[in-house]
Amino acid sequence: MIHDEIEDFAAALPRDRALAGLDLGTKTIGVAVSDRLLTVATPLETVKRKKFTLDAERLLEILVKREIGGVVLGLPRNMDGSEGPRCQSTRAFARNFSRLWDGPVTFWDERLSTVAAERALLEADTSRAKRAELIDHVAASYILQGALDRLRHLRANG
């Protein structure tokens, strides 16, 4: 089920299950996963996009293998907060994916995740070729970490 509000997503999460964060690009999907305590996001891999059924099949393999309880999709809003074609594409992906996977799905504003990931990789003195290889799943970890921090805040104040 898709939850537009993180509070609804939090209520739907199964206990003691990790989360996955996805950074949907046109050519790749960055994947990050959390620990079961929902404290730390770790970059996992970058899936090269082919067609939806193959992409979804690979993502489902990851979710099952890692016993993922929920998915956080980066929502690429415009800098003014509005939603353009890339947001519509992400929402369509979520609708199609939720037909194949019955866990909770939510969105997280990803406006600056790629910028932050790029900065972190530059600070780590990562070569240009290696940055290109890593950027998507590192960006996915920034998306997921933002959601994890918000979930932790909700639990602390709930």
C-alpha positions in Angstrom: 0.0 0.0 0.0 1.2 3.5 -0.8 1.3 6.1 2.0 1.8 9.7 1.1 2.3 10.7 4.7 5.3 9.3 6.6 3.1 9.0 9.8 0.8 6.6 8.0 3.8 4.7 6.6 5.2 4.4 10.1 1.9 2.9 11.4 1.9 0.3 8.6 5.5 -0.9 9.1 6.0 -4.4 10.5 8.1 -4.7 13.6 11.8 -5.6 13.4 12.1 -5.4 9.7 14.6 -3.3 7.7 13.6 -0.7 5.1 14.8 -0.1 1.6 15.4 3.3 0.0 15.2 3.7 -3.8 16.6 6.5 -6.0 14.8 6.1 -9.3 16.8 7.4 -12.2 16.0 7.0 -15.9 18.9 4.6 -16.4 19.5 3.2 -12.9 17.8 2.6 -9.6 20.0 3.2 -6.5 19.2 0.8 -3.6 20.0 1.3 0.0 18.9 -0.7 3.1 18.6 0.0 6.8 19.3 -2.1 9.8 16.4 -3.7 11.6 16.5 -1.0 14.3 15.8 1.6 11.6 18.8 3.7 12.6 21.4 3.6 9.7 21.0 3.5 5.9 23.7 1.7 4.0 24.2 2.0 0.2 23.6 -1.5 -1.3 23.7 -1.5 -5.1 22.7 0.2 -8.4 20.3 -1.7 -10.6 20.7 -1.0 -14.3 17.2 -0.3 -15.6 15.9 -2.5 -18.4 12.1 -2.6 -18.4 9.7 -2.4 -15.5 9.1 -6.2 -15.1 12.9 -7.0 -15.0 13.6 -4.0 -12.7 10.8 -5.0 -10.3 11.9 -8.6 -10.3 15.4 -7.6 -9.2 14.1 -5.2 -6.5 11.7 -8.0 -5.2 14.7 -10.3 -5.0 16.5 -7.8 -2.8 13.4 -7.1 -0.6 12.8 -10.8 0.0 16.4 -11.7 0.6 16.9 -8.9 3.1 13.4 -9.3 4.7 12.5 -5.7 4.0 9.4 -4.4 5.7 8.9 -1.1 3.8 10.2 0.9 0.8 11.0 4.6 0.7 11.1 6.1 -2.8 12.9 9.3 -3.5 10.4 11.9 -4.8 12.2 14.3 -7.2 10.3 17.5 -6.5 11.3 20.7 -8.2 13.3 23.2 -6.1 10.1 25.2 -5.5 8.5 22.1 -4.1 6.2 21.5 -7.0 5.9 18.2 -8.8 6.9 17.8 -12.4 7.1 14.8 -14.8 9.8 13.0 -12.8 7.5 13.0 -9.8 4.6 11.6 -11.9 6.9 8.9 -13.2 8.0 8.0 -9.6 4.4 7.8 -8.5 3.5 5.6 -11.4 6.4 3.3 -10.6 5.1 3.1 -7.0 1.6 2.2 -8.2 2.9 -0.5 -10.5 5.4 -1.8 -7.9 2.8 -2.0 -5.2 0.7 -4.3 -7.3 3.7 -6.8 -7.1 4.7 -6.2 -3.5 2.3 -5.8 -0.6 4.5 -4.0 1.9 4.1 -0.3 2.7 5.6 2.2 0.3 6.2 5.9 0.9 7.9 8.9 -0.7 10.7 11.1 0.6 11.7 14.5 -0.8 15.0 13.8 -2.5 15.8 17.3 -3.8 19.3 17.5 -2.4 20.2 13.8 -2.0 22.3 13.6 -5.1 24.1 16.8 -4.3 24.9 15.5 -0.8 26.0 12.1 -2.2 28.2 13.8 -4.7 29.8 16.0 -2.0 30.4 13.0 0.2 32.1 11.1 -2.6 34.2 14.1 -3.5 35.3 14.5 0.1 36.2 10.8 0.1 38.5 11.6 -2.9 36.6 9.1 -5.1 37.6 9.1 -8.8 35.1 10.4 -11.4 34.5 6.9 -12.8 34.0 5.4 -9.3 31.6 8.3 -8.4 29.5 7.6 -11.5 29.3 4.0 -10.4 28.4 4.8 -6.8 26.3 7.9 -6.9 22.8 6.3 -7.3 23.0 4.0 -4.3 24.8 6.5 -2.2 21.9 9.0 -3.0 19.4 6.2 -2.1 21.1 6.0 1.3 20.7 9.8 1.8 17.0 9.4 0.9 16.5 6.5 3.3 18.5 8.1 6.1 16.2 11.2 5.9 13.2 9.0 6.3 14.8 7.0 9.1 15.6 10.2 11.0 12.0 11.3 10.6 10.7 7.9 11.8 12.9 8.0 14.8 11.6 11.5 15.6 8.0 10.3 15.3 8.7 7.3 17.7 10.4 9.6 20.2 7.5 12.0 20.3 4.7 9.5 19.7 
